[in-house]
Amino acid sequence: MRGIVRDNRLDGAKGVLIVLVVLGHLLEGLDGEWEDGLVRLTLTCIYAFHMPAFVFLAGVTAKSKRLLERLLTFAVLLVTFQCLYYLAELWAGDPFAWSWTTPHWILWFLLGMIGWTLTVPLVERFPRTLAIVSVAVSISAGLAPFADYEFSLSRMLVFWPFFVLGRVAGPRLLKRTTLLPTWTGVGLCAVALVPMLTLFIADISRGWLYGSKNFDYLDTPALQGLLIRFCLIAIALLAIFALAAVLPDARNALAVMGERSLSIYLLHGFAVIALAPTLTELFDGGYGHAIQIGAVVLCACAALGIAHLLALRPVHRAVAVPAKRIATTATAFLPPGERRPNRH
């Protein structure tokens, strides 16, 4: 039987984004408060689009087929790594406050995937309606007093339109951008950087880019908050289009990382925990612009190295295969009519 044909541009985009995820977390180890100029500039550019883009690509590959199995896989990974990260931080001497309703740190994405995946059947049936509704929900989510870290609800709502738009328009976007000349893609990337630089100059609070808090917490009036959220969605969509336009259709190292991004995403946090004391000590002394550039370059090289190691086939299989097998086994015990809840 022939293997599955991979979309190199899709994998390449995921590869770029997962390296940025690792880089962002390493840089936060340098400057957890986003105070330094160059580090804050880099983090602002990364966080302005990398998670919206990741959610968009998750929407591109989302299907209602074997829906329950997908949901169980995310749930198994969430519970497993919530425990593992607690043990890791306990070992490091700084354990987080345990909660079954609030995923720790990077694990919010798994609960987000559960919530977004549950909407796939509706998106497939009412694509245009759900696209409009999801944008409206995202913009107005900050009005809700309960939008917070609990159940990752704020991020789930804020990033939902990117998942829906990925499912509805993502394949067409990837197909059409293949027709654009290379220099057009480079130009689009330059254009996409302009609003990100504007966010940096405006010194936007990182809370807006995290998408995890409501307008009251961000000390922003409702009308202004709605406008900011709308602008952030537009900035992220422009960057997603630019990224799709510049990627080559090639099976390179980034594409391999993208194909195996799950293991990188779930495991890189352990590397960040291990490196955080050294990074903090390095940054505490303060330094000039030249050394700041060196520190960012060092973190970028470390991010590439970590991503490469965690994308090795044995590592990826050790993470992905057991969770999928548990989910498959669990669904096998269900009555046939309940195994495929997407059937109408």
LOZA-968235 format. One line per field, with one value per residue (C-alpha): residue number from 1; residue in three letters; x, y, z. Coordinates in Angstrom, 2 decimals, always signed. Example, Ala and Ser with C-alpha at 12.3 -4.5 7.8 and 13.67 -1.06 7.14 Angstrom:
2
pos = c(1|2)
code = c(Ala|Ser)
X = c(+12.30|+13.67)
Y = c(-4.50|-1.06)
Z = c(+7.80|+7.14)
//
This chain:
344
pos = c(1|2|3|4|5|6|7|8|9|10|11|12|13|14|15|16|17|18|19|20|21|22|23|24|25|26|27|28|29|30|31|32|33|34|35|36|37|38|39|40|41|42|43|44|45|46|47|48|49|50|51|52|53|54|55|56|57|58|59|60|61|62|63|64|65|66|67|68|69|70|71|72|73|74|75|76|77|78|79|80|81|82|83|84|85|86|87|88|89|90|91|92|93|94|95|96|97|98|99|100|101|102|103|104|105|106|107|108|109|110|111|112|113|114|115|116|117|118|119|120|121|122|123|124|125|126|127|128|129|130|131|132|133|134|135|136|137|138|139|140|141|142|143|144|145|146|147|148|149|150|151|152|153|154|155|156|157|158|159|160|161|162|163|164|165|166|167|168|169|170|171|172|173|174|175|176|177|178|179|180|181|182|183|184|185|186|187|188|189|190|191|192|193|194|195|196|197|198|199|200|201|202|203|204|205|206|207|208|209|210|211|212|213|214|215|216|217|218|219|220|221|222|223|224|225|226|227|228|229|230|231|232|233|234|235|236|237|238|239|240|241|242|243|244|245|246|247|248|249|250|251|252|253|254|255|256|257|258|259|260|261|262|263|264|265|266|267|268|269|270|271|272|273|274|275|276|277|278|279|280|281|282|283|284|285|286|287|288|289|290|291|292|293|294|295|296|297|298|299|300|301|302|303|304|305|306|307|308|309|310|311|312|313|314|315|316|317|318|319|320|321|322|323|324|325|326|327|328|329|330|331|332|333|334|335|336|337|338|339|340|341|342|343|344)
code = c(Met|Arg|Gly|Ile|Val|Arg|Asp|Asn|Arg|Leu|Asp|Gly|Ala|Lys|Gly|Val|Leu|Ile|Val|Leu|Val|Val|Leu|Gly|His|Leu|Leu|Glu|Gly|Leu|Asp|Gly|Glu|Trp|Glu|Asp|Gly|Leu|Val|Arg|Leu|Thr|Leu|Thr|Cys|Ile|Tyr|Ala|Phe|His|Met|Pro|Ala|Phe|Val|Phe|Leu|Ala|Gly|Val|Thr|Ala|Lys|Ser|Lys|Arg|Leu|Leu|Glu|Arg|Leu|Leu|Thr|Phe|Ala|Val|Leu|Leu|Val|Thr|Phe|Gln|Cys|Leu|Tyr|Tyr|Leu|Ala|Glu|Leu|Trp|Ala|Gly|Asp|Pro|Phe|Ala|Trp|Ser|Trp|Thr|Thr|Pro|His|Trp|Ile|Leu|Trp|Phe|Leu|Leu|Gly|Met|Ile|Gly|Trp|Thr|Leu|Thr|Val|Pro|Leu|Val|Glu|Arg|Phe|Pro|Arg|Thr|Leu|Ala|Ile|Val|Ser|Val|Ala|Val|Ser|Ile|Ser|Ala|Gly|Leu|Ala|Pro|Phe|Ala|Asp|Tyr|Glu|Phe|Ser|Leu|Ser|Arg|Met|Leu|Val|Phe|Trp|Pro|Phe|Phe|Val|Leu|Gly|Arg|Val|Ala|Gly|Pro|Arg|Leu|Leu|Lys|Arg|Thr|Thr|Leu|Leu|Pro|Thr|Trp|Thr|Gly|Val|Gly|Leu|Cys|Ala|Val|Ala|Leu|Val|Pro|Met|Leu|Thr|Leu|Phe|Ile|Ala|Asp|Ile|Ser|Arg|Gly|Trp|Leu|Tyr|Gly|Ser|Lys|Asn|Phe|Asp|Tyr|Leu|Asp|Thr|Pro|Ala|Leu|Gln|Gly|Leu|Leu|Ile|Arg|Phe|Cys|Leu|Ile|Ala|Ile|Ala|Leu|Leu|Ala|Ile|Phe|Ala|Leu|Ala|Ala|Val|Leu|Pro|Asp|Ala|Arg|Asn|Ala|Leu|Ala|Val|Met|Gly|Glu|Arg|Ser|Leu|Ser|Ile|Tyr|Leu|Leu|His|Gly|Phe|Ala|Val|Ile|Ala|Leu|Ala|Pro|Thr|Leu|Thr|Glu|Leu|Phe|Asp|Gly|Gly|Tyr|Gly|His|Ala|Ile|Gln|Ile|Gly|Ala|Val|Val|Leu|Cys|Ala|Cys|Ala|Ala|Leu|Gly|Ile|Ala|His|Leu|Leu|Ala|Leu|Arg|Pro|Val|His|Arg|Ala|Val|Ala|Val|Pro|Ala|Lys|Arg|Ile|Ala|Thr|Thr|Ala|Thr|Ala|Phe|Leu|Pro|Pro|Gly|Glu|Arg|Arg|Pro|Asn|Arg|His)
X = c(+0.00|+1.34|+2.10|+0.11|+1.20|+2.23|+1.59|+5.13|+3.99|+1.61|+4.31|+6.84|+4.54|+4.04|+7.81|+8.45|+5.76|+6.87|+10.42|+8.96|+7.01|+10.23|+12.08|+9.34|+9.46|+13.26|+13.19|+10.66|+13.26|+15.59|+13.04|+9.84|+8.45|+9.07|+11.06|+14.12|+13.86|+15.16|+13.67|+10.32|+10.43|+11.09|+8.43|+5.86|+6.43|+6.24|+3.15|+1.29|+0.78|+2.37|-0.48|-3.23|-1.31|-0.90|-4.63|-5.38|-3.30|-5.00|-8.26|-6.91|-6.35|-9.43|-12.04|-15.21|-14.21|-13.30|-14.12|-14.36|-10.97|-9.37|-10.96|-9.83|-6.29|-6.13|-7.65|-5.11|-2.22|-3.60|-3.94|-0.59|+1.44|-0.34|+1.06|+4.49|+4.91|+3.89|+6.58|+9.15|+8.49|+8.39|+11.88|+12.96|+11.70|+8.86|+5.71|+2.56|-0.74|-2.44|-5.81|-7.92|-9.77|-6.83|-4.23|-0.70|+1.27|+1.59|-1.07|-3.92|-3.63|-4.76|-7.93|-8.40|-8.14|-10.84|-13.17|-12.43|-12.65|-16.13|-17.27|-15.98|-19.30|-21.05|-18.33|-18.62|-22.39|-22.57|-19.14|-19.97|-22.23|-19.66|-16.91|-18.90|-20.04|-16.52|-15.07|-17.85|-17.30|-13.54|-13.85|-16.43|-14.93|-13.14|-16.50|-17.23|-16.21|-15.68|-13.21|-10.04|-7.49|-10.21|-10.84|-8.67|-11.97|-10.61|-7.98|-10.42|-12.83|-10.21|-8.43|-11.55|-12.01|-8.55|-9.53|-12.83|-11.20|-8.51|-11.16|-13.25|-10.64|-7.26|-6.89|-7.82|-5.39|-2.50|-3.37|-3.65|-0.48|+1.50|+0.83|+2.46|+6.06|+8.69|+9.35|+5.64|+5.76|+8.83|+7.08|+4.01|+6.22|+7.72|+4.24|+3.07|+5.96|+4.81|+1.75|+3.80|+6.38|+3.49|+2.38|+5.92|+6.13|+2.71|+4.04|+0.98|+0.49|+1.50|-1.88|-3.50|-1.22|-1.73|-5.50|-6.02|-7.70|-10.79|-10.97|-11.43|-8.19|-6.43|-7.86|-9.38|-12.82|-15.17|-15.24|-11.48|-11.05|-13.30|-11.30|-7.95|-9.10|-10.37|-7.02|-5.09|-7.17|-6.49|-2.75|-2.55|-4.49|-2.16|+0.85|-0.71|-1.25|+2.35|+3.72|+1.71|+2.95|+6.65|+6.94|+8.48|+7.00|+9.99|+10.58|+13.19|+14.12|+11.41|+8.77|+9.88|+9.63|+6.17|+5.03|+6.22|+5.29|+3.21|+6.23|+8.11|+5.18|+4.61|+8.24|+10.04|+8.72|+10.96|+13.98|+12.85|+12.42|+15.93|+17.49|+15.49|+17.88|+20.86|+18.97|+17.73|+21.22|+22.59|+20.06|+20.00|+23.24|+21.92|+23.90|+24.21|+22.60|+25.34|+25.09|+21.29|+21.51|+23.86|+21.45|+18.52|+20.64|+21.75|+18.14|+17.21|+19.98|+18.91|+15.29|+16.31|+18.43|+15.68|+13.07|+15.35|+16.03|+12.39|+11.35|+13.42|+11.18|+11.62|+10.81|+7.75|+6.43|+6.96|+4.61|+2.01|+1.52|+0.57|-2.06|-3.61|-3.66|-5.38|-8.02|-8.52|-8.89|-11.35|-13.58|-13.54|-15.66|-18.37|-21.47|-20.95|-23.38|-21.36|-17.96|-18.68|-20.73|-20.26|-22.79|-26.09)
Y = c(+0.00|+3.39|+5.90|+9.07|+11.93|+14.84|+18.50|+19.91|+23.54|+22.77|+20.84|+23.57|+26.21|+24.10|+23.62|+27.37|+27.94|+25.22|+26.59|+30.01|+28.44|+27.07|+30.33|+32.36|+30.27|+30.40|+34.18|+34.39|+32.53|+35.43|+38.15|+36.84|+40.34|+41.39|+44.44|+44.40|+46.16|+43.54|+40.59|+42.35|+43.20|+39.58|+38.26|+40.78|+39.71|+36.02|+36.20|+38.50|+35.60|+32.27|+30.78|+32.13|+30.57|+27.27|+27.18|+28.07|+25.11|+22.85|+23.88|+23.03|+19.40|+19.09|+16.47|+15.17|+11.62|+9.54|+12.58|+10.78|+9.14|+12.51|+14.02|+11.14|+11.43|+15.08|+14.24|+11.45|+13.74|+16.54|+14.42|+12.68|+15.84|+17.78|+15.14|+15.06|+18.84|+18.93|+16.37|+18.25|+21.55|+19.83|+18.50|+22.00|+23.34|+25.48|+23.35|+25.03|+25.04|+21.84|+22.18|+19.75|+22.63|+24.85|+23.31|+24.27|+26.62|+25.22|+22.54|+25.00|+24.21|+20.61|+21.70|+24.30|+21.57|+19.59|+22.58|+23.55|+19.97|+19.64|+22.44|+20.77|+19.09|+22.45|+24.20|+21.60|+22.03|+25.85|+27.13|+30.76|+31.20|+29.72|+31.88|+35.05|+33.81|+32.78|+36.19|+37.92|+35.63|+36.20|+39.98|+40.10|+37.36|+40.00|+41.35|+38.13|+38.33|+34.55|+34.57|+33.54|+30.72|+28.41|+25.67|+27.78|+29.46|+32.88|+31.50|+28.96|+31.75|+34.29|+31.88|+30.02|+32.02|+30.99|+27.33|+27.90|+29.93|+27.29|+24.62|+26.73|+28.58|+27.09|+24.54|+27.17|+29.65|+27.19|+26.26|+29.83|+31.08|+28.49|+30.63|+33.72|+34.60|+34.23|+37.95|+38.60|+36.34|+38.15|+41.47|+40.25|+39.22|+42.72|+44.25|+41.90|+43.03|+46.67|+46.27|+44.01|+46.77|+49.14|+46.88|+47.00|+50.79|+51.10|+48.87|+46.64|+44.51|+40.88|+39.97|+40.95|+38.62|+35.72|+36.01|+34.70|+37.63|+39.79|+43.54|+44.33|+42.57|+44.43|+47.69|+48.58|+50.10|+47.80|+49.71|+50.11|+46.43|+45.35|+47.49|+46.16|+42.56|+43.16|+44.70|+41.79|+39.30|+41.27|+41.47|+37.72|+36.89|+39.06|+37.28|+33.86|+34.80|+36.06|+32.86|+30.71|+32.78|+32.51|+28.78|+26.50|+23.14|+21.17|+18.26|+19.90|+19.81|+22.31|+20.17|+17.16|+19.24|+20.33|+16.77|+15.84|+19.10|+17.32|+15.83|+19.14|+21.06|+18.72|+18.05|+21.34|+22.71|+20.29|+21.72|+25.26|+24.32|+22.85|+25.86|+28.60|+29.06|+29.52|+31.91|+33.94|+34.19|+35.23|+38.03|+39.34|+41.24|+43.38|+44.08|+46.25|+45.91|+43.75|+41.17|+41.31|+40.34|+37.51|+36.29|+36.24|+34.43|+31.94|+31.24|+30.86|+28.28|+26.48|+26.46|+24.87|+22.27|+21.39|+21.16|+18.95|+16.52|+16.29|+15.67|+12.50|+9.60|+7.54|+10.58|+11.48|+7.92|+7.64|+10.61|+10.18|+6.43|+5.46|+8.20|+7.27|+3.58|+4.28|+6.40|+3.75|+1.01|+3.08|+3.81|+0.12|-0.65|+1.81|+0.78|+1.29|+4.20|+6.12|+5.73|+8.19|+11.02|+13.03|+10.97|+12.74)
Z = c(+0.00|-0.93|+1.78|+2.35|+0.08|+2.26|+1.44|+1.60|+1.80|+4.65|+6.51|+5.76|+7.26|+10.37|+10.56|+10.51|+13.13|+15.52|+15.48|+16.30|+19.17|+20.65|+19.99|+21.66|+24.82|+24.95|+24.59|+27.39|+29.44|+28.68|+29.41|+30.94|+31.30|+27.67|+28.86|+26.62|+23.26|+20.85|+22.71|+22.96|+19.26|+18.33|+20.72|+19.46|+15.85|+16.78|+18.97|+16.58|+14.19|+15.08|+17.16|+14.85|+11.95|+13.78|+14.55|+10.91|+9.70|+12.24|+10.62|+7.15|+8.17|+10.42|+9.49|+11.07|+10.13|+13.23|+15.31|+18.64|+18.14|+17.47|+20.56|+22.75|+21.42|+22.46|+25.85|+26.51|+25.59|+27.76|+30.90|+30.34|+29.80|+32.54|+34.91|+33.27|+33.36|+37.00|+37.80|+35.69|+37.43|+40.81|+40.01|+38.97|+42.30|+40.96|+40.54|+39.23|+41.12|+39.99|+38.28|+36.28|+34.61|+33.66|+31.34|+32.27|+30.04|+26.48|+27.05|+26.51|+22.80|+23.36|+25.13|+22.42|+19.78|+21.58|+21.54|+17.93|+16.68|+18.19|+15.85|+12.66|+11.72|+12.01|+10.01|+7.26|+7.13|+7.48|+6.39|+5.63|+8.63|+11.02|+9.52|+10.29|+13.69|+14.75|+13.87|+15.80|+18.80|+18.73|+18.63|+21.41|+23.64|+25.69|+26.86|+28.75|+32.43|+32.48|+29.56|+31.33|+31.68|+33.05|+30.44|+28.07|+27.21|+26.26|+23.88|+22.50|+21.54|+20.44|+18.07|+16.88|+13.62|+12.44|+12.82|+10.99|+8.20|+7.86|+7.41|+5.02|+2.95|+3.87|+1.05|-1.56|-0.04|-0.18|-3.76|-5.02|-3.38|-5.34|-8.42|-6.95|-7.96|-5.25|-5.04|-4.51|-1.48|-0.15|-0.67|+1.19|+4.11|+4.19|+4.14|+6.92|+9.12|+9.08|+11.36|+13.66|+14.02|+14.73|+17.57|+18.96|+18.71|+20.35|+23.15|+23.03|+26.12|+25.65|+27.16|+23.85|+21.91|+24.34|+23.92|+27.44|+29.25|+28.90|+28.33|+32.03|+32.91|+30.08|+31.45|+28.08|+27.34|+25.46|+22.15|+22.08|+22.96|+20.09|+17.66|+18.90|+18.63|+15.08|+14.09|+15.62|+13.60|+10.41|+11.15|+11.77|+8.59|+6.51|+8.01|+7.35|+3.70|+3.44|+4.98|+2.56|-0.38|+0.44|+1.18|-1.46|-2.38|-1.11|+1.21|+3.44|+7.12|+8.03|+6.33|+8.38|+11.56|+10.49|+9.88|+13.38|+15.09|+17.75|+19.51|+19.27|+20.71|+23.63|+24.55|+23.97|+27.25|+29.14|+27.33|+28.17|+31.85|+31.89|+30.14|+31.91|+34.89|+32.58|+30.31|+33.27|+34.72|+31.33|+30.97|+34.54|+34.10|+31.24|+28.06|+24.98|+21.57|+20.06|+22.82|+22.62|+18.97|+19.88|+22.56|+20.11|+17.51|+20.17|+21.12|+17.44|+16.94|+20.12|+18.91|+15.61|+17.42|+19.90|+17.15|+15.05|+17.91|+18.95|+15.33|+15.09|+14.12|+17.34|+19.49|+17.45|+17.47|+21.22|+21.70|+18.96|+18.64|+22.25|+22.55|+19.22|+20.13|+23.44|+21.66|+18.97|+21.57|+23.59|+20.59|+19.62|+22.69|+21.68|+19.71|+15.95|+15.83|+18.40|+16.78|+14.02|+15.51|+12.30|+10.37|+9.83)
//
